């Protein structure tokens, strides 16, 4: 009898597993090939000046990052990307590099970086460095020699004769100045698409290409796991140096009003990345470990897809061309159709075999909680973390940090804003999104010691309410939501599963994540400031039951809620909800099996 019952139990459990669409214990969890270390990762961007200060000088440093790496482990982060830490006069806070192979003393030493990388790897975290190829600092040895007419280095940069008594053409810099500067005593102008202390390199000189490739090899040999390549679409410009056309012929001659067809996204920019990808792949060929290339370029979809590579020419490109659509195209006025279009366009355009990526914020754009409001920030976190592919988290997003718009013009550090005036600087400053991380409610938010004179940028005044320590202690918080989301997306369905989206009734964006033999999920994002009725059968007509797995903060629905009337689900204002769903067929199948099983047991006993 005991054997009969055991056999029946085993058969019953197997039937239930099949009927419910879930894999029985002990079976292979999926039949997909393993993903590479980066392919479904959560990348965390650290702005080193603002993460953690270890020596009380008010500026974050490498030892501070090392001290706080366990925070990333707690969060569930796989990979960390550091904004520049190389030797620099800091005219653009490290994006003006005076030596590509040394660490600026402000951040520490090469030994400090080695120690940080070693600890990160011990903790299972890969380290990506920023690479700034478009320009150097004007204090770089190459430019010092170039401006002194050293024939070996003059052609490392872009020089042009005046046009009459003026600049060579009408090109403007991103930082709202002419893109040309003439040094005292020099007959020519040099090009700088950013600050005048950031002269553009001349990649039509093969020696420049060779030097930069050598720099890449230097850091890969030291053990870094890859590079995020900054402003790559600026590295080549029109060899004829033609004027760019004004978008508004009657408008002002500023960078924003120029059609940049002669200074951005030239074909040679892509070829350079394809050549560098060959270098990265040479390293992988040695030990079968991927060195990652991430490219940053604000461009249209067609241009951005070319960073992945050119299949017609059998050329590989970046593993991750950053996807800025959510930053550039979403606003508080965006509707469900806008969300669907942005996600679907990328997935549809992406070459086969590549990975998508989603970016909500970075060091150049306003923070999520400031762009969309505190009540919506957690819903955007749910959205990003449940989409297929890679997610990128900017430091502070995990606690809902906000822009510090109280920074005065006199306190402004960002050259992009400092080159304007007190009336308009707020439109251009990036300082508010770069303020110190808010660790706790002690002096300076725990970013530096109480003995420090000041921090390089003022800490946001709300740090006593919004800080990591408080959120760790709270029953629910943005930090704990990110923890849960990152853990959820490491499941097979979110790593490997299919994605299908729909604009639902009542301005709701919805999508399903499904994988045969595994749990199925539906995600709905209410884009309204009022409660709405959601019919989950709009996403799939076969949905028979649902259970709330996770929600945005303070949502109307609660984790664990069982939904039986799937055609009538009330979702709160601005709420995002992740449901585990089952089909009506499987729900009915399980019920019938359980009834049959119970009947058999009753007859036996």
Residue pairs with C-beta under 8 A, 6 or more apart in sequence:
1 604
4 604
5 601
5 604
8 597
8 600
8 601
12 593
12 597
13 24
14 24
15 593
16 590
16 593
16 594
17 23
17 24
18 24
19 586
19 589
19 590
19 593
20 582
20 586
20 589
20 590
21 516
21 517
21 518
21 520
21 582
21 583
21 586
22 517
22 518
22 519
23 29
23 517
23 518
27 517
29 492
29 518
30 492
30 496
30 515
30 517
30 518
32 492
32 496
35 495
35 496
36 290
37 78
37 79
37 126
37 290
38 78
38 79
38 126
38 226
38 290
38 292
38 319
38 320
38 355
38 390
39 355
39 390
40 355
40 389
40 390
40 489
40 490
40 494
40 495
41 78
41 79
41 126
41 390
41 391
42 76
42 77
42 78
42 79
42 385
42 390
42 391
42 392
42 393
42 486
42 489
43 77
43 78
43 79
43 80
43 81
43 128
43 390
43 391
43 392
43 393
44 72
44 75
44 77
44 79
44 80
44 81
44 392
44 393
44 395
45 80
45 81
45 83
45 362
45 363
45 392
45 393
45 394
45 395
46 65
46 80
46 81
46 82
46 83
46 395
47 60
47 83
47 363
47 395
47 434
48 60
48 61
48 62
48 65
48 82
48 83
48 84
48 85
48 94
48 107
49 59
49 60
49 83
49 93
49 94
49 434
49 456
50 60
50 395
50 434
50 435
50 436
50 437
50 447
50 456
50 457
51 60
51 64
51 65
51 68
51 395
51 436
51 437
52 60
52 61
52 64
52 65
52 67
52 68
52 437
52 439
52 447
53 59
53 60
53 61
53 64
53 436
53 447
53 448
53 449
53 452
53 455
54 61
54 63
54 64
54 67
55 61
55 63
56 448
56 449
56 451
56 452
57 106
57 448
57 452
58 448
58 452
58 453
58 454
58 455
58 456
59 106
59 455
59 456
60 107
60 436
60 437
60 447
61 106
61 107
61 108
61 112
62 85
62 103
62 107
62 108
62 109
62 112
62 113
62 115
62 116
63 108
63 112
63 115
63 116
65 82
65 116
66 112
66 115
66 116
66 119
68 439
69 80
69 116
69 119
69 120
69 123
69 125
70 123
71 468
72 80
72 123
72 125
73 123
73 124
73 125
74 483
75 398
75 479
75 482
75 483
75 486
76 482
76 483
76 486
76 487
76 490
77 125
77 393
77 486
78 124
78 125
78 126
79 125
79 126
79 127
79 128
79 225
79 292
80 120
80 125
80 126
80 127
80 128
81 128
81 129
81 130
81 228
81 294
81 392
82 127
82 128
82 129
82 130
83 94
83 130
83 363
84 94
84 95
84 97
84 129
84 130
84 132
85 94
85 103
85 104
85 107
85 108
85 113
85 129
86 94
86 97
86 98
86 99
86 100
86 101
86 102
86 103
86 104
87 97
87 98
87 99
87 102
87 103
87 104
87 105
88 94
88 95
88 96
88 97
88 98
88 104
88 137
89 96
89 98
89 137
89 139
89 197
90 96
90 104
90 106
91 137
91 195
91 197
91 198
91 415
92 194
92 195
92 197
92 198
92 415
93 413
93 414
94 104
94 130
95 130
95 132
95 194
95 198
95 230
96 135
96 136
96 137
96 138
96 195
96 197
96 198
97 132
97 136
97 137
97 140
98 136
98 137
98 139
98 140
98 141
99 140
99 141
100 136
100 215
100 218
101 215
101 218
102 110
103 109
103 110
103 112
103 113
114 222
116 127
117 127
117 222
117 223
117 224
120 126
120 127
121 127
121 223
126 225
126 226
126 292
127 224
127 225
128 224
128 225
128 226
128 227
128 228
128 292
128 294
129 219
129 224
129 226
129 227
129 228
130 227
130 228
130 230
131 215
131 216
131 227
131 228
131 229
131 230
132 230
132 231
133 201
133 212
133 229
133 230
133 232
133 235
133 272
134 193
134 194
134 198
134 200
134 201
134 230
134 231
134 232
134 234
134 235
135 192
135 193
135 194
135 198
135 199
135 200
135 201
136 142
136 143
136 198
136 199
136 201
137 143
137 197
137 198
138 147
138 196
138 197
138 198
138 199
139 197
142 153
142 156
142 157
143 153
143 156
143 157
143 199
145 152
145 153
145 154
146 153
146 154
146 155
146 156
146 157
146 199
147 183
147 186
147 190
155 202
155 205
155 207
156 201
156 202
156 205
156 207
156 208
157 190
157 191
157 199
157 200
157 201
157 202
158 190
158 191
158 199
158 200
158 201
158 202
158 237
159 188
159 189
159 190
159 191
160 168
160 169
160 180
160 188
160 189
160 191
160 241
161 168
161 187
161 188
161 189
162 168
162 182
162 187
162 188
162 189
163 169
167 178
167 179
167 180
167 189
168 180
168 189
168 241
169 180
169 241
169 242
169 243
169 244
170 243
170 244
170 253
170 258
171 178
171 179
171 180
171 191
171 193
171 237
171 243
171 244
171 258
171 262
171 263
172 178
172 179
172 253
172 254
172 255
172 258
173 179
173 192
173 193
173 194
173 195
173 196
173 255
174 193
174 194
174 255
174 416
175 194
175 195
175 415
175 416
175 419
176 254
176 255
176 416
176 419
176 420
176 428
177 196
177 419
179 191
179 192
179 193
179 263
180 189
180 190
180 191
180 192
181 189
181 190
181 192
181 196
182 188
182 189
182 190
183 190
190 199
190 200
191 199
191 200
191 237
192 198
192 199
192 200
193 200
193 231
193 234
193 237
193 263
194 231
195 415
200 234
200 235
200 237
201 208
201 212
201 235
202 208
203 209
203 235
203 236
203 268
203 272
204 236
204 239
209 272
209 275
213 275
213 276
213 279
216 227
216 276
216 279
216 280
217 279
219 227
220 279
220 280
220 283
220 291
224 291
225 291
225 292
226 280
226 290
226 291
226 292
226 293
226 294
226 319
227 292
227 293
227 294
228 294
228 295
228 296
229 273
229 276
229 293
229 294
229 295
229 296
229 318
230 296
231 296
231 297
232 269
232 272
232 273
232 295
232 296
232 297
232 307
233 264
233 265
233 269
233 297
233 298
233 299
233 303
234 263
234 264
234 269
235 268
235 269
235 272
236 266
236 268
236 269
236 272
237 262
237 263
237 266
238 262
238 263
238 266
241 262
242 262
244 258
244 259
244 260
244 261
244 262
244 263
245 258
245 259
245 261
246 253
246 257
246 258
246 259
247 257
247 258
247 259
248 257
251 257
264 297
264 299
265 297
265 299
265 303
269 297
270 306
270 307
270 310
270 317
271 315
273 293
273 295
273 307
273 317
273 318
274 309
274 310
274 313
274 315
274 316
274 317
276 293
277 293
277 309
277 315
277 316
277 317
277 318
278 316
280 290
280 291
280 292
280 293
281 316
283 289
283 291
284 290
284 291
290 319
292 319
292 320
293 317
293 318
293 319
293 320
294 318
294 319
294 320
294 321
294 322
295 307
295 317
295 318
295 320
295 321
295 322
296 322
297 303
297 304
297 307
297 321
297 322
298 324
298 328
301 325
301 345
301 346
301 349
302 349
304 321
304 323
305 321
305 349
305 350
305 351
306 317
307 317
307 318
307 321
308 317
308 318
308 321
308 350
308 351
308 354
309 315
309 316
309 317
309 318
309 351
310 317
311 351
319 355
320 355
320 357
320 390
321 357
322 357
322 359
322 392
323 346
323 356
323 357
323 358
323 359
324 359
325 342
325 345
325 346
326 342
326 358
326 359
326 360
326 384
327 359
327 360
327 361
327 362
327 365
329 338
329 342
330 338
330 339
330 342
331 371
332 371
332 372
332 373
332 376
334 527
335 507
335 527
336 503
336 504
336 507
336 508
336 509
336 525
336 527
337 503
339 383
339 509
339 525
339 527
340 501
340 502
340 503
340 509
343 387
343 501
343 511
344 501
346 356
347 356
347 388
347 499
350 356
355 389
355 390
356 387
356 388
356 389
356 390
357 389
357 390
357 391
357 392
358 384
358 387
358 389
358 390
358 391
358 392
359 392
360 368
360 380
360 381
360 384
360 392
360 394
360 397
361 367
361 368
361 394
361 397
361 433
362 392
362 394
363 394
363 430
363 433
363 434
364 430
364 433
365 433
366 403
366 432
366 433
367 394
367 396
367 397
367 401
367 402
367 403
367 432
367 433
368 377
368 380
368 381
368 397
368 400
369 377
369 400
369 401
369 402
370 402
370 403
370 405
370 432
370 433
372 380
374 400
374 402
375 554
375 573
375 574
376 574
377 397
377 400
377 478
378 400
378 478
378 481
378 552
378 553
378 576
379 525
379 526
379 552
379 574
379 575
379 576
380 576
381 397
381 478
381 481
381 482
381 485
381 552
382 481
382 485
382 523
382 525
382 550
382 551
382 552
382 576
382 577
382 578
383 509
383 523
383 525
383 576
384 391
385 391
385 482
385 485
385 486
385 488
385 489
386 485
386 488
386 489
386 494
386 513
386 521
386 523
386 578
387 499
387 511
388 494
388 497
388 499
388 513
391 489
393 482
394 433
395 437
396 437
396 438
397 482
398 478
398 479
398 482
399 438
399 466
399 467
399 468
399 471
399 477
399 478
399 479
400 466
400 478
401 435
401 437
401 438
401 460
401 466
402 460
402 462
402 466
403 432
403 433
404 431
404 432
404 435
404 457
404 458
404 459
404 460
404 461
405 426
405 432
406 458
406 461
407 429
407 431
407 432
407 435
407 457
407 458
409 417
409 421
409 422
409 425
411 431
411 457
411 458
412 418
412 425
412 429
412 431
413 431
413 456
413 457
414 428
414 429
414 430
414 431
414 434
416 428
416 429
416 430
417 425
417 426
417 428
417 429
417 430
417 431
418 425
420 427
420 428
431 457
434 457
435 457
435 458
435 459
435 460
436 444
436 445
436 447
436 448
436 455
436 456
436 457
436 459
437 445
437 447
437 468
438 445
438 446
438 447
438 459
438 460
438 463
438 466
438 467
438 468
439 445
439 446
439 447
439 467
439 468
439 469
440 446
440 467
440 468
440 469
440 470
441 463
441 464
441 467
441 469
441 470
442 450
443 449
443 450
444 450
444 452
444 455
444 459
445 459
445 460
445 463
445 467
446 467
446 469
447 455
447 459
448 455
460 466
468 479
470 477
471 477
471 478
471 479
471 480
472 479
472 480
474 480
476 553
476 554
477 553
478 553
481 550
481 552
481 553
484 550
485 550
488 494
488 549
488 550
488 578
489 495
491 518
491 519
492 515
492 518
493 513
493 514
493 515
493 518
493 519
493 520
493 521
494 513
494 521
496 515
497 513
497 514
497 515
497 518
497 521
498 512
498 513
498 514
498 515
499 511
499 512
499 513
500 511
500 512
500 514
500 539
501 509
501 510
501 511
502 510
502 511
502 538
502 539
503 509
503 510
504 510
504 524
504 534
504 535
504 538
504 539
505 533
505 534
505 535
505 538
506 526
506 528
506 532
506 533
506 534
507 526
507 527
507 528
507 532
508 524
508 525
508 526
508 527
508 528
508 532
508 534
508 571
509 524
509 525
509 527
510 522
510 523
510 524
510 525
510 534
510 536
510 538
510 539
511 522
511 523
511 539
512 520
512 521
512 522
512 523
512 539
512 540
512 581
513 520
513 521
513 523
514 520
514 521
519 580
520 580
520 581
520 582
520 583
521 549
521 578
521 579
521 580
521 581
522 536
522 539
522 540
522 543
522 546
522 578
522 579
522 581
523 576
523 577
523 578
523 579
524 534
524 536
524 539
524 569
524 571
524 576
524 577
524 579
525 575
525 576
526 532
526 534
526 571
526 572
526 573
526 574
526 575
526 576
527 574
528 573
528 574
529 573
529 574
530 573
531 556
531 570
531 571
531 572
531 573
532 570
532 571
533 568
533 569
533 570
533 571
534 569
534 570
534 571
535 566
535 567
535 568
535 569
536 543
536 546
536 563
536 566
536 567
536 569
536 579
536 581
537 543
537 566
537 567
540 581
540 583
542 583
542 584
542 585
543 566
543 581
543 582
543 583
543 584
544 566
544 582
544 583
544 584
544 585
544 586
544 587
544 588
545 562
545 563
545 564
545 566
545 581
545 582
545 584
545 587
546 562
546 563
546 566
546 569
546 579
546 580
546 581
546 582
547 560
547 561
547 562
547 563
547 579
547 580
548 557
548 558
548 559
548 560
548 561
548 563
548 577
548 578
548 579
549 559
549 578
549 579
549 580
550 559
550 577
550 578
551 557
551 558
551 559
551 575
551 576
551 577
551 578
552 574
552 575
552 576
552 577
555 571
555 572
555 575
555 576
555 577
556 570
556 571
556 572
556 575
557 569
557 570
557 571
557 572
557 575
557 577
563 569
563 579
566 581
571 577
